[in-house]
Amino acid sequence: MPRGQVSINGLMAGTLSGDVFLELLDDVLRQIGRQALPTTGVERRVVTVNSSDRVLQILAGPGAGKTELLVWRVLYELFVNETPSSRILVTTFTKRASTELEIRTVERVEALIRVARRRNLELADVRPHDLRIGTIHSLCDELLSEFDTSYLESGSQLVDEVETAVRIAREHRRKLGYNGGRGAKRVLDRLFENPAVVSLFRPPWFENGHWPATVADRVDAIEQLLAQHIETWMPRCMGSGRPNGIDSVHGGSVTPDLVKLYGRWDEYLREQNILDFATIQQRFVERQTAVADHVSHVFVDEFQDSNPIQFELHTGWLATKDIRLTVVGDDDQAIYRFRGSDIECFNQLGPFCFEKRIPFRLERLELNHRSTQTIVSFAHAFKAESALGAQSMAKTISAPEGTICGPSVRLLEGNWADLCTSVSAELSAFASGRHDNARPPSVAVLMFSTSERRSKFGDAPAVELRDALGARGIRMFNPRNKTAGHYDTPVGQLFGLISYLIDPISYAPAGKRGRTVMVCASDKEESRRQYAAVVPPAYPISLEHQAFQKHFFKANGGDIGKPSADRRDVVRLVDDIRSGLVRAATGSRRPRLTLSGFVARLLTTPFFRDSGYTEALFRQALFTKILESNIAPTRRTKKSLDQPLAVTLDNRKPEWDYSLWSFLSIFGTFLESLDDLEVEAFEDGAVPVLTFHQAKGLEFDHVYVAATGRPVDAAPALRTLLFSGEPAKYSVNADGSLQVRSTKACRLAAADRDRETYVALTRAKTSITVLSAVGHRRPYMMTSPAILSLFNESTRHPHRQVPRVDVAEWPHA
Amino acid sequence: MRDVIEVSYTGDLLAHRRCARAWVYEKHVGLHPYEQVQAMEGRLVHHAMEWMARRYLEDGRHVANDDLKVQLEKQFKVLWARGFRTSFSSKAETLNRIVNNLYCKSDLDPTVRAVVEGAQHSEYELRTVRKLIEADFGGKSKLLLTGVLDVVVQQQAPLTYRQEWYWVNRTTLEGDPISSAIAAHPGDLEIWDFKATRFRTPYKSDYVRQLLTYAALYRDQTGRLPERCVLFFVNEQEPAERLLSIALDDELLQLAVAWTLDEVRRLRQTVLTFQRRPQDVRGGTSDNKSRAGEGPIDDEQAHQCTACGQRFDCAEYHEYLGGPTEADVKRSNVFKN
């Protein structure tokens, strides 16, 4: 039966009409307990794909049901317009969102088939599984693999962010051009020594000293420079030859240096047949015309977070006459400028189409089906009171008629420790965060930063929250904790043991006048290296690995050579393995144990195995993931880290291949600010503590929001303007920080901050509690002035369980 | 918290049946094995069949064995770069074995020809969302079950199957292969699955249930009930044992789907046990009884255990080996990975 055709009682009945499709749609909605679409409402216009449609932009506020309508619009294209499913692309912002969309699509197709059969309609197989749903990077990879012969035949592969970072760390000196102050200045030396460049990318929490100083800093800087150059400057300026705004403001030759840097990185990627996330988009734009013949309709979710190259890519489809484009987004929820997205992409789609004479339709979904009336009103009041009000596109978000009013929005004020205690007490009442079969209401704590690192300010706020929740037996899931790679975690411990296998530290009389000191083969001092148990590496390596090894031995009262009782067995195992490898060096049998195999064995020792179902278990998995990212770049080389571990003997001392020393050198630099894996299993039964960015696209019954008033950081907005070729004015202070003079950059940055808070507030379905930490030393823990002003008229009363905390209720519920 | 259980038929459900312990460490926690040994040859076989079918659909002629070998060389490189390895044979041996199993000298094997010429779809994905009773599935209310049908075939010429699945007990879906002479007629719609193993594999019952479940999903999705399912044992040298025909009817499909849901429930139970205390999840078959009925691990399973990263403290594997002193599970043995 031809696609899209239907039969009634076995008789062919022509194609499924739009009207019948909408009737079936309403049947499905009623069946799943939702209301049918209003006959004259905007929802039907959104679902229906008119023959005249080229570009549809859907402005969808929070809770507007955009995913549901997007799915139905896709199904309309499949069942009514008979578009083959493999010709439909749906790009989502995250893998998780892709999975959600796939599930929803399968559910709705199955439901549609069921209700149709009840009417004796047999729908043709539209093969919904052939829809191309994924992140933009994965879709670019998929399409090039399928339709670009050279891409496929060269075995091109998309590598993830961790592997990209490892590759930059390994290659940036030789391939990209960095001397680090030794010899002639190369391209990266010039860029890193230019304060006008460095100040734009330096982390806002970095206060004093030289940046980028470490390998990890340099990798971070290179990644950011390349991404902003590829994703912003190339699409906006390269064609016209417009220089980077940095050159316009400060003079110099930043533009040619960045062009050179990109050229070298691109050359390296081509040699290796790999692509990183930024470059695959550029490569796709170059080949888009070859793919366009195989595409009919492109759907883009979260379009407000597009960057300029993605805008070029999405609008690039429109060069082919029959391709349709449907984009969905909300300008008030654009929060990814720090990663290069630009809200202008969302705002300029209409004018772009007008200029190109491409039919354009704008629809607004303004009903919030997610939240109570109170929450909808509060979010609206916040927007009006904040910097967002002046920037927002015209729309009126409201709750549908009949929505319950819900509890008042609360403000809890007090010192942070007391606020944590009050949150813990309230969550305990919800029975959240425990392993059992019951399903309590969903609760989340959302904060600007959920780092659990320690600093001169003391414990991070998220640490105090973890302690307070833990005191009541509540498990916390915090994937952005920045501590997963610390010395005491399995990541640090496993690395310490690899360091011990390759370069065991021992005590020897190598100090002045024969004093006993620690020695190892990678030591900087020759006098100490000669006492080491193994032959020193041929070239100097970074020394971070030693710290992990030392910490492993010294933990729990142990010392070098004398680990604490709980660690003795695992240390003995490493000794035995090293001895076995040394013995094999003089025998005829070649060892087969690899680095990964070594780690697999360590993980089955009681020291690691008995960690229970805790973060420790997931950090073991994180270690293996990072290990794989370090091994993968070496796989096609002669010095692969996948090869069996082997030592040779030099004057009876074991000697390792340099690839292992290089591995130690690079691996250590990545553990400084590592996050946990965002795995669903880890999240199961725990209370999520998420950053505002992580919370996007999610919803919870009860939401606690903290740290809404961080200082405005104008650097991301400034970068957008400068890499777009605009001469936005700024200067660099003596301490290396930015002095932004561009009012446009300041205005954009202020709105960016308030969008984050708006996203956090609109995640709530039933209640919002704003946590206002009084007198906290960390600047980002401040509360948004716009929020505080909304509670100006509210009276305060003591919290029931923690009386030191004041409670205020928003008076306009 | 997501309330969906995502289950891939082969990656999760069958893997869990073979060893719940290995599955839970790899799939639930993310401790991946250091070598993906078993997958290399299977992936190459599937790639070969899909590539041949696609080329035939596009060009209307069969690819030569030399062309296939060139294509497999490329695919081998891609898989190698992604960490896949061959088990106990070299690259050349692996590729030769695959090509020789698909061609008789330079001519396409008649069975392969029938599949390639009759292929309606190659790599047909099946997905379904089922509602679950939360209490039975640890608080999860939905299941996303995915599977990939290797190929849907519409026979172009008569073909005879010399092995047929005989149901010993339809209710429990237990059966055995018997010699037979089932004739496929032109126009018969069939679901085929390629197995890079030999006919004597003890997992035939699982494969049969898998195919019946796929047939049920295919019917629900397309409204068409296939004539039969066929297992193609690509590495089988005995021609009469390369194909196994499985007759089906609506009742069998219903039983197969129910069996699958029951396996999902067991899989979820493994997760809940693991969350309480990881050490409580046992190795070997999920019902703690191998097909030989002697213990949770049999000889076929042991081929996987010997390459498993979790074998060093696996009580069930130690028992199979006769004790933890075996070189295979001695942690300090550097002559084995």
Boltz contact constraints between the chains, C-beta under 6 A:
constraints:
  - contact:
      token1: [A, 103]
      token2: [B, 129]
      max_distance: 6.0
  - contact:
      token1: [A, 103]
      token2: [B, 144]
      max_distance: 6.0
  - contact:
      token1: [A, 106]
      token2: [B, 127]
      max_distance: 6.0
  - contact:
      token1: [A, 106]
      token2: [B, 129]
      max_distance: 6.0
  - contact:
      token1: [A, 107]
      token2: [B, 129]
      max_distance: 6.0
  - contact:
      token1: [A, 122]
      token2: [B, 223]
      max_distance: 6.0
  - contact:
      token1: [A, 125]
      token2: [B, 221]
      max_distance: 6.0
  - contact:
      token1: [A, 125]
      token2: [B, 222]
      max_distance: 6.0
  - contact:
      token1: [A, 129]
      token2: [B, 125]
      max_distance: 6.0
  - contact:
      token1: [A, 129]
      token2: [B, 127]
      max_distance: 6.0
  - contact:
      token1: [A, 155]
      token2: [B, 77]
      max_distance: 6.0
  - contact:
      token1: [A, 155]
      token2: [B, 78]
      max_distance: 6.0
  - contact:
      token1: [A, 435]
      token2: [B, 275]
      max_distance: 6.0
  - contact:
      token1: [A, 437]
      token2: [B, 138]
      max_distance: 6.0
  - contact:
      token1: [A, 437]
      token2: [B, 139]
      max_distance: 6.0
  - contact:
      token1: [A, 439]
      token2: [B, 139]
      max_distance: 6.0
  - contact:
      token1: [A, 573]
      token2: [B, 331]
      max_distance: 6.0
  - contact:
      token1: [A, 576]
      token2: [B, 332]
      max_distance: 6.0
  - contact:
      token1: [A, 577]
      token2: [B, 332]
      max_distance: 6.0
  - contact:
      token1: [A, 580]
      token2: [B, 332]
      max_distance: 6.0
  - contact:
      token1: [A, 580]
      token2: [B, 334]
      max_distance: 6.0
  - contact:
      token1: [A, 581]
      token2: [B, 334]
      max_distance: 6.0
  - contact:
      token1: [A, 584]
      token2: [B, 334]
      max_distance: 6.0
  - contact:
      token1: [A, 589]
      token2: [B, 335]
      max_distance: 6.0
  - contact:
      token1: [A, 591]
      token2: [B, 334]
      max_distance: 6.0
  - contact:
      token1: [A, 591]
      token2: [B, 335]
      max_distance: 6.0
  - contact:
      token1: [A, 592]
      token2: [B, 335]
      max_distance: 6.0
  - contact:
      token1: [A, 592]
      token2: [B, 336]
      max_distance: 6.0
  - contact:
      token1: [A, 592]
      token2: [B, 337]
      max_distance: 6.0
  - contact:
      token1: [A, 593]
      token2: [B, 334]
      max_distance: 6.0
  - contact:
      token1: [A, 593]
      token2: [B, 337]
      max_distance: 6.0
  - contact:
      token1: [A, 594]
      token2: [B, 337]
      max_distance: 6.0
  - contact:
      token1: [A, 596]
      token2: [B, 34]
      max_distance: 6.0
  - contact:
      token1: [A, 597]
      token2: [B, 34]
      max_distance: 6.0
  - contact:
      token1: [A, 597]
      token2: [B, 337]
      max_distance: 6.0
  - contact:
      token1: [A, 600]
      token2: [B, 34]
      max_distance: 6.0
  - contact:
      token1: [A, 600]
      token2: [B, 309]
      max_distance: 6.0
  - contact:
      token1: [A, 601]
      token2: [B, 312]
      max_distance: 6.0
  - contact:
      token1: [A, 601]
      token2: [B, 331]
      max_distance: 6.0
  - contact:
      token1: [A, 604]
      token2: [B, 312]
      max_distance: 6.0
  - contact:
      token1: [A, 604]
      token2: [B, 313]
      max_distance: 6.0
  - contact:
      token1: [A, 613]
      token2: [B, 275]
      max_distance: 6.0
  - contact:
      token1: [A, 613]
      token2: [B, 278]
      max_distance: 6.0
  - contact:
      token1: [A, 617]
      token2: [B, 29]
      max_distance: 6.0
  - contact:
      token1: [A, 621]
      token2: [B, 29]
      max_distance: 6.0
  - contact:
      token1: [A, 621]
      token2: [B, 30]
      max_distance: 6.0
  - contact:
      token1: [A, 621]
      token2: [B, 31]
      max_distance: 6.0
  - contact:
      token1: [A, 624]
      token2: [B, 31]
      max_distance: 6.0
  - contact:
      token1: [A, 624]
      token2: [B, 32]
      max_distance: 6.0
  - contact:
      token1: [A, 635]
      token2: [B, 81]
      max_distance: 6.0
  - contact:
      token1: [A, 636]
      token2: [B, 81]
      max_distance: 6.0
  - contact:
      token1: [A, 679]
      token2: [B, 30]
      max_distance: 6.0
  - contact:
      token1: [A, 680]
      token2: [B, 2]
      max_distance: 6.0
  - contact:
      token1: [A, 681]
      token2: [B, 28]
      max_distance: 6.0
